[in-house]
Amino acid sequence: MTDVSSGLELAADRQAEKKWRRHSLVALAILLPLTLAETGYDSLREWLHGEDLVARDVDFGQSVPFGGSDWKLADLRGGKAGRLPDHAFAVIATFSVAIGDPDLQKQWLGCKLMLTDATGRRWLPDSIVGVSLPGGVMNCGAAIFSGAKKGDVVTVGDIFIIPEDAVKTIRPAVGLGSERPWYLRFQRPPK
């Protein structure tokens, strides 16, 4: 009887082990995708809040609330200036901004002026020897720390270098950390 009972115990142990393994594999099949989904969701959310992905188109001359202030494209001008490579143009984009929420360090954190074209290319501000912003125009960083109060109107702008083939289709855009993944994309001024 000992051989029979030890054989039954051994068979029962194997069955219990097989059952435990099956349960472990089922749990793994459930928990692994859930874990990947959770970490992927957090990464996707962080990525979306760090990128300017969804454009809100704004007609020229229109003022639109964004980041606690009202933004309006004031001017877009360009041409050959300074020391530029062949087939490159300098562009200055300026915006008139009526301050709503004076906490610009919070609202405008990550402020980014840019130019986009019809093919989706983007250009960020650059410096050009011999070219400076017009008087009274601040870049984003200077505007954030300007101490502007509610109701003040500040002029924000920057300088860009773009290729000649993009001149006819460029559109100025503004991205703010408090508004991402949305950004404003302004129509060009009429000729």
Secondary structure, DSSP 8 states (H G I E B T S, - for coil): -HHHHHHHHHHHHHHHHHHHHHHHHHHHHHHHHHHHHHHHHHHHHHHHHHS--EEEEE-TT--EEETTEEEEEEEEEEES-SS--TTEEEEEEEEEEEESSS-HHHHTTT-EEEEE-TTS-EE----BTTB---TTEE-HHHHHTS---TT-EEEEEEEEEEEGGGTTT-EEEEE-TTTTTEEEEE-----
